[in-house]
Amino acid sequence: MTSPDPILPQRATPVDAFISGVDWLFEPYWSGDRLIARLDAGRVTLSDRSGGPAGPECAEAADAILRAVDADAAVIDGVWTGQPFGGELPESVWPERRRAFVALDLVELEGESLTDVPYQERRRLLTSVLEQSARVRVSPAVRLPLEPWLHAWRSSGFTHYVAKHMNSRYRPGEQVDDWLIVSVEPRKTLMLGLGRPRRSHR
């Protein structure tokens, strides 16, 4: 039996603006090893952002994910990170064992692709099949007003956040305009009520 082709993670588009829109969710931007975790037949395999096998430094993530997912088969996009959650110690004083897999999205579930399912529904499914713990988390997502969260994220050492349109689809390997990377200290405001931004050229 041949292994399925690796899935490349969807990439957000950098913009230099504070995002303001009621149909967007906002998450901290996690630094670390971007991974695609594939659970199948009681085993988790990890691929990196280029589709190759993840390095040995990520081996602990596979065991943690296997214990956390309440499904027979799933594909999860996430980050193996040492960044702290609110109120936790900064990364510089964490032992290595405190790293966690932060789940960002659910790409497949029980053999069915979710790439054309709106992000808000994919996130609901993700939280329903993932038992969160100190080693496996779902990235927190918040709505407006954003300013109190920006203050908290700055205090925890985050330099950027990600704005995700609630109706965005998942496009493996593509850079999309309905996921946006924004500095926690933006220079201007971008109003995004019902529309979506145009791609920034860098």
GROMACS elastic network, one bead per residue, 0.5 to 0.9 nm:
[ bonds ]
;  ai    aj funct       b0    kb
    2     5     6  0.89978   500
    3     6     6  0.85766   500
    4     7     6  0.87362   500
    5    51     6  0.86446   500
    6    36     6  0.82738   500
    6    47     6  0.70133   500
    6    50     6  0.89631   500
    6    51     6  0.54157   500
    6    52     6  0.76563   500
    7    36     6  0.69652   500
    7    47     6  0.80234   500
    7    49     6  0.87948   500
    7    50     6  0.88648   500
    7    51     6  0.63937   500
    7    75     6  0.87364   500
    7   172     6  0.62525   500
    7   173     6  0.74341   500
    8    35     6  0.88640   500
    8    36     6  0.73372   500
    8    47     6  0.83326   500
    8    48     6  0.79058   500
    8    49     6  0.59972   500
    8    50     6  0.63519   500
    8    51     6  0.56083   500
    8   171     6  0.88653   500
    8   172     6  0.51226   500
    8   174     6  0.82337   500
    9    34     6  0.79116   500
    9    35     6  0.76720   500
    9    36     6  0.68116   500
    9    48     6  0.84861   500
    9    49     6  0.60486   500
    9    50     6  0.82421   500
    9    51     6  0.84580   500
    9    77     6  0.65688   500
    9    78     6  0.86930   500
    9   170     6  0.88246   500
    9   171     6  0.80306   500
    9   172     6  0.52801   500
    9   173     6  0.52754   500
    9   174     6  0.77256   500
   10    77     6  0.86097   500
   10   170     6  0.66086   500
   10   171     6  0.56772   500
   10   174     6  0.52994   500
   10   175     6  0.62226   500
   10   176     6  0.74579   500
   10   179     6  0.88377   500
   11   171     6  0.85683   500
   11   172     6  0.81883   500
   11   173     6  0.68375   500
   11   174     6  0.59023   500
   11   176     6  0.63855   500
   11   179     6  0.74424   500
   11   180     6  0.87307   500
   12   162     6  0.76123   500
   12   163     6  0.87175   500
   12   164     6  0.86909   500
   12   174     6  0.84378   500
   12   175     6  0.55074   500
   12   176     6  0.56619   500
   12   177     6  0.69399   500
   12   178     6  0.75763   500
   12   181     6  0.59352   500
   13   175     6  0.61014   500
   13   176     6  0.60505   500
   13   177     6  0.58945   500
   13   178     6  0.80193   500
   13   179     6  0.62642   500
   13   181     6  0.58222   500
   13   182     6  0.87581   500
   13   199     6  0.70688   500
   13   200     6  0.72161   500
   14   177     6  0.89938   500
   14   179     6  0.87298   500
   14   180     6  0.56350   500
   14   182     6  0.61953   500
   14   183     6  0.87435   500
   14   199     6  0.86892   500
   14   200     6  0.71109   500
   14   202     6  0.87229   500
   15    18     6  0.86199   500
   15   180     6  0.64697   500
   15   181     6  0.61615   500
   15   182     6  0.56862   500
   15   183     6  0.81664   500
   15   186     6  0.89409   500
   15   199     6  0.83868   500
   15   200     6  0.63671   500
   16   181     6  0.84593   500
   16   182     6  0.61708   500
   16   183     6  0.69620   500
   16   186     6  0.58943   500
   16   187     6  0.64419   500
   16   188     6  0.69937   500
   16   189     6  0.85180   500
   16   190     6  0.87097   500
   16   200     6  0.89210   500
   17   182     6  0.65432   500
   17   183     6  0.76912   500
   17   185     6  0.87593   500
   17   186     6  0.51443   500
   17   187     6  0.59325   500
   17   190     6  0.54562   500
   18   182     6  0.69617   500
   18   183     6  0.79283   500
   18   184     6  0.81469   500
   18   185     6  0.80968   500
   18   186     6  0.55147   500
   18   187     6  0.74095   500
   18   188     6  0.58695   500
   18   190     6  0.55872   500
   18   191     6  0.80916   500
   19    24     6  0.84968   500
   19   146     6  0.89142   500
   19   163     6  0.71760   500
   19   180     6  0.87410   500
   19   182     6  0.78747   500
   19   188     6  0.89528   500
   19   189     6  0.61616   500
   19   190     6  0.50974   500
   19   191     6  0.62015   500
   19   192     6  0.67030   500
   20    24     6  0.80084   500
   20   144     6  0.74417   500
   20   145     6  0.85229   500
   20   146     6  0.83776   500
   20   189     6  0.71452   500
   20   190     6  0.61823   500
   20   192     6  0.55870   500
   20   193     6  0.72132   500
   21    24     6  0.57983   500
   21    25     6  0.87898   500
   21   143     6  0.88391   500
   21   144     6  0.75712   500
   21   190     6  0.86270   500
   21   191     6  0.61426   500
   21   194     6  0.74996   500
   21   195     6  0.89247   500
   22    25     6  0.81801   500
   22   143     6  0.73409   500
   22   144     6  0.68696   500
   22   192     6  0.77880   500
   22   193     6  0.60712   500
   22   194     6  0.80345   500
   23   143     6  0.85252   500
   23   164     6  0.86897   500
   23   165     6  0.60910   500
   23   166     6  0.57953   500
   23   167     6  0.80749   500
   23   192     6  0.80846   500
   23   193     6  0.68027   500
   23   194     6  0.70609   500
   24   142     6  0.88066   500
   24   143     6  0.69582   500
   24   144     6  0.83777   500
   24   163     6  0.62496   500
   24   164     6  0.54670   500
   24   166     6  0.54856   500
   24   167     6  0.86176   500
   24   178     6  0.88985   500
   24   192     6  0.82712   500
   24   193     6  0.86627   500
   25   120     6  0.85434   500
   25   141     6  0.58550   500
   25   142     6  0.56101   500
   25   143     6  0.53430   500
   25   144     6  0.80611   500
   25   162     6  0.82662   500
   25   163     6  0.57112   500
   25   164     6  0.52260   500
   25   165     6  0.63190   500
   25   166     6  0.64800   500
   26   140     6  0.81796   500
   26   141     6  0.51973   500
   26   142     6  0.51841   500
   26   143     6  0.62646   500
   26   144     6  0.82687   500
   26   146     6  0.79347   500
   26   161     6  0.68497   500
   26   162     6  0.56874   500
   26   164     6  0.62910   500
   26   165     6  0.88617   500
   27    30     6  0.87942   500
   27   139     6  0.66695   500
   27   140     6  0.58898   500
   27   142     6  0.66091   500
   27   161     6  0.56187   500
   27   162     6  0.52232   500
   27   163     6  0.65709   500
   27   164     6  0.80191   500
   28   139     6  0.75510   500
   28   140     6  0.74928   500
   28   141     6  0.79094   500
   28   149     6  0.89854   500
   28   150     6  0.86637   500
   28   153     6  0.68343   500
   28   158     6  0.68922   500
   28   159     6  0.85811   500
   28   160     6  0.65598   500
   28   162     6  0.60856   500
   28   163     6  0.88750   500
   29   158     6  0.69067   500
   29   159     6  0.76401   500
   29   160     6  0.53927   500
   29   162     6  0.57110   500
   29   181     6  0.75638   500
   29   182     6  0.87439   500
   30    34     6  0.89843   500
   30    79     6  0.68530   500
   30    80     6  0.87420   500
   30    81     6  0.68954   500
   30    82     6  0.88508   500
   30    83     6  0.70035   500
   30   102     6  0.80439   500
   30   139     6  0.86503   500
   30   158     6  0.75773   500
   30   160     6  0.83745   500
   30   161     6  0.81627   500
   31    34     6  0.81879   500
   31    79     6  0.73786   500
   31    80     6  0.82670   500
   31    81     6  0.61795   500
   31    82     6  0.78783   500
   31    83     6  0.70691   500
   31   158     6  0.85231   500
   32    79     6  0.59721   500
   32    80     6  0.56001   500
   32    82     6  0.69837   500
   32    83     6  0.80680   500
   33    48     6  0.73182   500
   33    49     6  0.80788   500
   33    54     6  0.85698   500
   33    58     6  0.78191   500
   33    78     6  0.84029   500
   33    79     6  0.53574   500
   33    80     6  0.50678   500
   33    81     6  0.65384   500
   34    47     6  0.85731   500
   34    48     6  0.60235   500
   34    49     6  0.57039   500
   34    77     6  0.76971   500
   34    78     6  0.59107   500
   34    80     6  0.65228   500
   34    81     6  0.86121   500
   35    46     6  0.62733   500
   35    47     6  0.56349   500
   35    49     6  0.61614   500
   35    51     6  0.88656   500
   35    54     6  0.73010   500
   35    58     6  0.88409   500
   35    76     6  0.82348   500
   35    77     6  0.60601   500
   35    78     6  0.53720   500
   35    79     6  0.56342   500
   35    80     6  0.70720   500
   35   101     6  0.89441   500
   36    45     6  0.82668   500
   36    46     6  0.56873   500
   36    47     6  0.52687   500
   36    48     6  0.64265   500
   36    49     6  0.75250   500
   36    51     6  0.82407   500
   36    54     6  0.89278   500
   36    75     6  0.68494   500
   36    76     6  0.57156   500
   36    78     6  0.63344   500
   36    79     6  0.84162   500
   37    44     6  0.64003   500
   37    45     6  0.58295   500
   37    47     6  0.67057   500
   37    61     6  0.89288   500
   37    62     6  0.75157   500
   37    65     6  0.79659   500
   37    74     6  0.79976   500
   37    75     6  0.55910   500
   37    76     6  0.51139   500
   37    77     6  0.64151   500
   37    78     6  0.75986   500
   38    43     6  0.80595   500
   38    44     6  0.54045   500
   38    45     6  0.52980   500
   38    46     6  0.64345   500
   38    47     6  0.83610   500
   38    73     6  0.74939   500
   38    74     6  0.58988   500
   38    76     6  0.65536   500
   38    77     6  0.89856   500
   38   108     6  0.88300   500
   39    42     6  0.67640   500
   39    43     6  0.56328   500
   39    45     6  0.66901   500
   39    65     6  0.83699   500
   39    66     6  0.71417   500
   39    69     6  0.83196   500
   39    71     6  0.83439   500
   39    72     6  0.71791   500
   39    73     6  0.50618   500
   39    74     6  0.51291   500
   39    75     6  0.62839   500
   39    76     6  0.83675   500
   40    43     6  0.54874   500
   40    44     6  0.65219   500
   40    45     6  0.84085   500
   40    72     6  0.62769   500
   40    74     6  0.69374   500
   40    75     6  0.87914   500
   40   110     6  0.88566   500
   41    44     6  0.84369   500
   41    72     6  0.67810   500
   41    73     6  0.71850   500
   42    66     6  0.73653   500
   42    72     6  0.71514   500
   42    73     6  0.82902   500
   43    62     6  0.82212   500
   43    63     6  0.87298   500
   43    66     6  0.68702   500
   44    62     6  0.55030   500
   44    63     6  0.75002   500
   44    65     6  0.73519   500
   44    66     6  0.61479   500
   45    53     6  0.80680   500
   45    54     6  0.84808   500
   45    62     6  0.67375   500
   46    52     6  0.85211   500
   46    53     6  0.61345   500
   46    54     6  0.54843   500
   46    55     6  0.87534   500
   46    58     6  0.81451   500
   46    59     6  0.83591   500
   46    61     6  0.84751   500
   46    62     6  0.69253   500
   47    50     6  0.76861   500
   47    51     6  0.53316   500
   47    52     6  0.52547   500
   47    55     6  0.85707   500
   48    51     6  0.52744   500
   48    52     6  0.55228   500
   48    53     6  0.60543   500
   48    55     6  0.80477   500
   49    52     6  0.75431   500
   49    54     6  0.87020   500
   49   173     6  0.85456   500
   50    53     6  0.88314   500
   50   173     6  0.85715   500
   51    54     6  0.84766   500
   52    55     6  0.89756   500
   54    57     6  0.80470   500
   54    58     6  0.64551   500
   54    59     6  0.79451   500
   55    58     6  0.57884   500
   55    59     6  0.72997   500
   56    59     6  0.51832   500
   56    60     6  0.84326   500
   57    60     6  0.75118   500
   57    61     6  0.87983   500
   58    61     6  0.54626   500
   58    62     6  0.73854   500
   58    80     6  0.69384   500
   59    62     6  0.57001   500
   59    63     6  0.73320   500
   60    63     6  0.54873   500
   60    64     6  0.64361   500
   60    65     6  0.87951   500
   60    97     6  0.87357   500
   61    64     6  0.51168   500
   61    65     6  0.60827   500
   61    66     6  0.85564   500
   61    80     6  0.68575   500
   61    99     6  0.86208   500
   61   100     6  0.72837   500
   61   101     6  0.61758   500
   61   135     6  0.79625   500
   61   136     6  0.82851   500
   62    65     6  0.52259   500
   62    66     6  0.61295   500
   62    67     6  0.87809   500
   63    66     6  0.51917   500
   63    67     6  0.64871   500
   63    68     6  0.88032   500
   64    67     6  0.54202   500
   64    68     6  0.63344   500
   64    69     6  0.89888   500
   64   100     6  0.84415   500
   64   101     6  0.78260   500
   64   135     6  0.62818   500
   64   136     6  0.65472   500
   65    69     6  0.61327   500
   65   101     6  0.75921   500
   65   130     6  0.85263   500
   65   135     6  0.83194   500
   65   136     6  0.66267   500
   66    69     6  0.59043   500
   66    70     6  0.87113   500
   67    70     6  0.81748   500
   67   131     6  0.83182   500
   68   129     6  0.81500   500
   68   130     6  0.55453   500
   68   132     6  0.66736   500
   68   133     6  0.78671   500
   68   135     6  0.89423   500
   68   136     6  0.69099   500
   69    72     6  0.82670   500
   69    73     6  0.88494   500
   69    74     6  0.81558   500
   69   129     6  0.56591   500
   69   131     6  0.63108   500
   69   132     6  0.89421   500
   70    73     6  0.89269   500
   70   128     6  0.82857   500
   70   130     6  0.61222   500
   70   131     6  0.72371   500
   71    74     6  0.67524   500
   71   109     6  0.76420   500
   71   110     6  0.69073   500
   71   129     6  0.64596   500
   71   130     6  0.86137   500
   72   109     6  0.84000   500
   72   110     6  0.62510   500
   72   111     6  0.89417   500
   73   108     6  0.79074   500
   73   109     6  0.59503   500
   73   111     6  0.62604   500
   74   106     6  0.75659   500
   74   107     6  0.75400   500
   74   108     6  0.52260   500
   74   110     6  0.58213   500
   74   111     6  0.70171   500
   74   112     6  0.86168   500
   75   105     6  0.87602   500
   75   106     6  0.61554   500
   75   107     6  0.53334   500
   75   109     6  0.66002   500
   75   110     6  0.89258   500
   75   111     6  0.88504   500
   75   113     6  0.89544   500
   76   103     6  0.67073   500
   76   104     6  0.74786   500
   76   105     6  0.58801   500
   76   107     6  0.58011   500
   76   108     6  0.72511   500
   76   109     6  0.88263   500
   76   126     6  0.83133   500
   77   102     6  0.87196   500
   77   103     6  0.60376   500
   77   104     6  0.54966   500
   77   105     6  0.50777   500
   77   106     6  0.62532   500
   77   107     6  0.69866   500
   78   101     6  0.65781   500
   78   102     6  0.53954   500
   78   105     6  0.68285   500
   78   106     6  0.89637   500
   78   138     6  0.86895   500
   78   139     6  0.87292   500
   79   100     6  0.80880   500
   79   101     6  0.55685   500
   79   102     6  0.52137   500
   79   103     6  0.65930   500
   79   104     6  0.74946   500
   80    99     6  0.68260   500
   80   100     6  0.56931   500
   80   102     6  0.63886   500
   80   103     6  0.88346   500
   81    84     6  0.85037   500
   81    99     6  0.55225   500
   81   100     6  0.55737   500
   81   101     6  0.62949   500
   81   102     6  0.71398   500
   82    90     6  0.86057   500
   82    91     6  0.57009   500
   82    92     6  0.89375   500
   82    94     6  0.76938   500
   82    96     6  0.77938   500
   82    98     6  0.68977   500
   82   100     6  0.65234   500
   82   101     6  0.89190   500
   83    89     6  0.89288   500
   83    90     6  0.70238   500
   83    91     6  0.55769   500
   83    99     6  0.76285   500
   83   100     6  0.83740   500
   83   156     6  0.80439   500
   83   157     6  0.78498   500
   83   158     6  0.82657   500
   84    87     6  0.77103   500
   84    88     6  0.54185   500
   84    89     6  0.62973   500
   84    90     6  0.59019   500
   84    91     6  0.63603   500
   84    94     6  0.87558   500
   84    99     6  0.86814   500
   84   156     6  0.67119   500
   84   157     6  0.82970   500
   85    88     6  0.56578   500
   85    89     6  0.83522   500
   85    90     6  0.89807   500
   85   153     6  0.89591   500
   85   156     6  0.72967   500
   86    89     6  0.87016   500
   86   152     6  0.74269   500
   86   153     6  0.79345   500
   86   155     6  0.87126   500
   86   156     6  0.65809   500
   87   156     6  0.79089   500
   88    91     6  0.89220   500
   88   156     6  0.82853   500
   89    92     6  0.81690   500
   89    93     6  0.66639   500
   89    94     6  0.66596   500
   89   156     6  0.86965   500
   90    93     6  0.59482   500
   90    94     6  0.66767   500
   90   156     6  0.71472   500
   90   157     6  0.77604   500
   91    94     6  0.50714   500
   91    95     6  0.82660   500
   91    98     6  0.88850   500
   91    99     6  0.88735   500
   91   157     6  0.89916   500
   92    95     6  0.84470   500
   94    97     6  0.79083   500
   94    98     6  0.61655   500
   94    99     6  0.81303   500
   95    98     6  0.57437   500
   95    99     6  0.80241   500
   96    99     6  0.59556   500
   97   100     6  0.83425   500
   97   135     6  0.87693   500
   98   134     6  0.77391   500
   98   135     6  0.72171   500
   99   134     6  0.85987   500
   99   135     6  0.67077   500
  100   133     6  0.89059   500
  100   134     6  0.67942   500
  100   136     6  0.55356   500
  100   137     6  0.72000   500
  101   135     6  0.60610   500
  101   137     6  0.62689   500
  101   138     6  0.83747   500
  102   135     6  0.82819   500
  102   136     6  0.59406   500
  102   138     6  0.54440   500
  102   139     6  0.56883   500
  103   106     6  0.79849   500
  103   126     6  0.81764   500
  103   130     6  0.88712   500
  103   136     6  0.73859   500
  103   137     6  0.60296   500
  103   139     6  0.58886   500
  104   123     6  0.81563   500
  104   126     6  0.86906   500
  104   138     6  0.64552   500
  104   139     6  0.58458   500
  105   119     6  0.79777   500
  105   122     6  0.67955   500
  105   123     6  0.63188   500
  105   126     6  0.68312   500
  105   138     6  0.84836   500
  105   139     6  0.88920   500
  105   170     6  0.86525   500
  106   109     6  0.73632   500
  106   114     6  0.72147   500
  106   115     6  0.86115   500
  106   119     6  0.89038   500
  106   122     6  0.58333   500
  106   123     6  0.68796   500
  106   125     6  0.74543   500
  106   126     6  0.56130   500
  107   112     6  0.87246   500
  107   113     6  0.62743   500
  107   114     6  0.52028   500
  107   115     6  0.59108   500
  107   122     6  0.77397   500
  107   170     6  0.72194   500
  107   172     6  0.88089   500
  108   111     6  0.62460   500
  108   112     6  0.54364   500
  108   114     6  0.52222   500
  108   115     6  0.75551   500
  109   112     6  0.53205   500
  109   113     6  0.66930   500
  109   114     6  0.72041   500
  109   125     6  0.86949   500
  110   113     6  0.85851   500
  113   116     6  0.77125   500
  113   117     6  0.85549   500
  114   117     6  0.51694   500
  114   118     6  0.83813   500
  114   122     6  0.70269   500
  114   169     6  0.83852   500
  114   170     6  0.76535   500
  115   118     6  0.80338   500
  115   119     6  0.88085   500
  115   122     6  0.86886   500
  115   169     6  0.56992   500
  115   171     6  0.65612   500
  115   172     6  0.81518   500
  116   119     6  0.87738   500
  116   168     6  0.84493   500
  116   169     6  0.52050   500
  116   170     6  0.65517   500
  116   171     6  0.85049   500
  117   120     6  0.84210   500
  117   121     6  0.66785   500
  117   122     6  0.64118   500
  117   167     6  0.80308   500
  117   168     6  0.80884   500
  117   169     6  0.60361   500
  117   170     6  0.78190   500
  118   121     6  0.55463   500
  118   122     6  0.63397   500
  118   123     6  0.87651   500
  118   165     6  0.88313   500
  118   166     6  0.65277   500
  118   168     6  0.53827   500
  118   169     6  0.53486   500
  118   170     6  0.81396   500
  119   123     6  0.60511   500
  119   124     6  0.85944   500
  119   164     6  0.78730   500
  119   165     6  0.72956   500
  119   166     6  0.53147   500
  119   167     6  0.54769   500
  119   168     6  0.52569   500
  119   169     6  0.60176   500
  119   170     6  0.75520   500
  120   123     6  0.52103   500
  120   124     6  0.63920   500
  120   125     6  0.88826   500
  120   165     6  0.83034   500
  120   167     6  0.65555   500
  120   168     6  0.81224   500
  121   125     6  0.62898   500
  121   126     6  0.85458   500
  121   166     6  0.83611   500
  121   167     6  0.85466   500
  122   125     6  0.51605   500
  122   126     6  0.61046   500
  122   127     6  0.87755   500
  123   127     6  0.62822   500
  123   128     6  0.85988   500
  123   138     6  0.88006   500
  124   127     6  0.53834   500
  124   128     6  0.63136   500
  125   128     6  0.50203   500
  125   129     6  0.64379   500
  125   130     6  0.86943   500
  126   129     6  0.55241   500
  126   130     6  0.61405   500
  126   138     6  0.78238   500
  127   130     6  0.53680   500
  127   131     6  0.76560   500
  127   132     6  0.83693   500
  127   138     6  0.68283   500
  128   131     6  0.78606   500
  130   136     6  0.81704   500
  130   137     6  0.80374   500
  130   138     6  0.78453   500
  131   136     6  0.77007   500
  131   137     6  0.80567   500
  132   135     6  0.76814   500
  132   136     6  0.53729   500
  132   137     6  0.50319   500
  132   138     6  0.70817   500
  133   136     6  0.52099   500
  133   137     6  0.62529   500
  134   137     6  0.71374   500
  137   140     6  0.85098   500
  138   141     6  0.88022   500
  142   145     6  0.85984   500
  142   146     6  0.76598   500
  142   149     6  0.80894   500
  143   146     6  0.66724   500
  144   147     6  0.80846   500
  145   148     6  0.73304   500
  145   149     6  0.81829   500
  146   149     6  0.53955   500
  146   150     6  0.62585   500
  146   151     6  0.88893   500
  147   150     6  0.50631   500
  147   151     6  0.63905   500
  147   152     6  0.88068   500
  148   151     6  0.52208   500
  148   152     6  0.64255   500
  148   153     6  0.87531   500
  149   153     6  0.60319   500
  149   154     6  0.84879   500
  150   153     6  0.50589   500
  150   154     6  0.60476   500
  150   155     6  0.85088   500
  150   158     6  0.88132   500
  150   160     6  0.89496   500
  150   161     6  0.83034   500
  150   184     6  0.59644   500
  150   185     6  0.83740   500
  151   154     6  0.52248   500
  151   155     6  0.62492   500
  151   156     6  0.87901   500
  151   184     6  0.82749   500
  152   155     6  0.50873   500
  152   156     6  0.63611   500
  152   157     6  0.88827   500
  152   158     6  0.88476   500
  153   156     6  0.50618   500
  153   157     6  0.64097   500
  153   158     6  0.52729   500
  153   159     6  0.77714   500
  153   160     6  0.84345   500
  153   161     6  0.84016   500
  153   184     6  0.78526   500
  154   157     6  0.51637   500
  154   158     6  0.51684   500
  154   159     6  0.64634   500
  154   160     6  0.85406   500
  154   184     6  0.69210   500
  154   185     6  0.89227   500
  155   158     6  0.74419   500
  158   161     6  0.75978   500
  158   184     6  0.76227   500
  159   182     6  0.86580   500
  159   183     6  0.59790   500
  159   184     6  0.56309   500
  159   185     6  0.79264   500
  160   181     6  0.65981   500
  160   182     6  0.53734   500
  160   185     6  0.80984   500
  161   180     6  0.82057   500
  161   181     6  0.58238   500
  161   182     6  0.54036   500
  161   183     6  0.63846   500
  161   184     6  0.64373   500
  162   179     6  0.66293   500
  162   180     6  0.53790   500
  162   182     6  0.61590   500
  162   183     6  0.88378   500
  163   178     6  0.76980   500
  163   179     6  0.56255   500
  163   180     6  0.50496   500
  163   181     6  0.65856   500
  163   182     6  0.75002   500
  164   167     6  0.84827   500
  164   168     6  0.70971   500
  164   178     6  0.58515   500
  164   180     6  0.65597   500
  165   168     6  0.52308   500
  165   169     6  0.89129   500
  165   178     6  0.53390   500
  165   179     6  0.65601   500
  165   180     6  0.88639   500
  165   196     6  0.81006   500
  166   169     6  0.88674   500
  166   178     6  0.87350   500
  167   178     6  0.85699   500
  168   178     6  0.59856   500
  168   179     6  0.77487   500
  169   178     6  0.85383   500
  170   174     6  0.87799   500
  170   176     6  0.89312   500
  171   174     6  0.56311   500
  171   175     6  0.80355   500
  171   176     6  0.76832   500
  172   175     6  0.87011   500
  175   179     6  0.82651   500
  176   179     6  0.59636   500
  176   180     6  0.79209   500
  176   199     6  0.78490   500
  177   180     6  0.65004   500
  177   196     6  0.72798   500
  177   197     6  0.64222   500
  177   198     6  0.66192   500
  177   199     6  0.56411   500
  177   200     6  0.84855   500
  178   196     6  0.65514   500
  178   197     6  0.74005   500
  182   185     6  0.82243   500
  182   186     6  0.69534   500
  183   186     6  0.52617   500
  183   187     6  0.86883   500
  186   189     6  0.75696   500
  190   197     6  0.84024   500
  191   195     6  0.89675   500
  191   197     6  0.89736   500
  192   195     6  0.57706   500
  192   196     6  0.61482   500
  192   197     6  0.71525   500
  193   196     6  0.79781   500
  197   200     6  0.84148   500
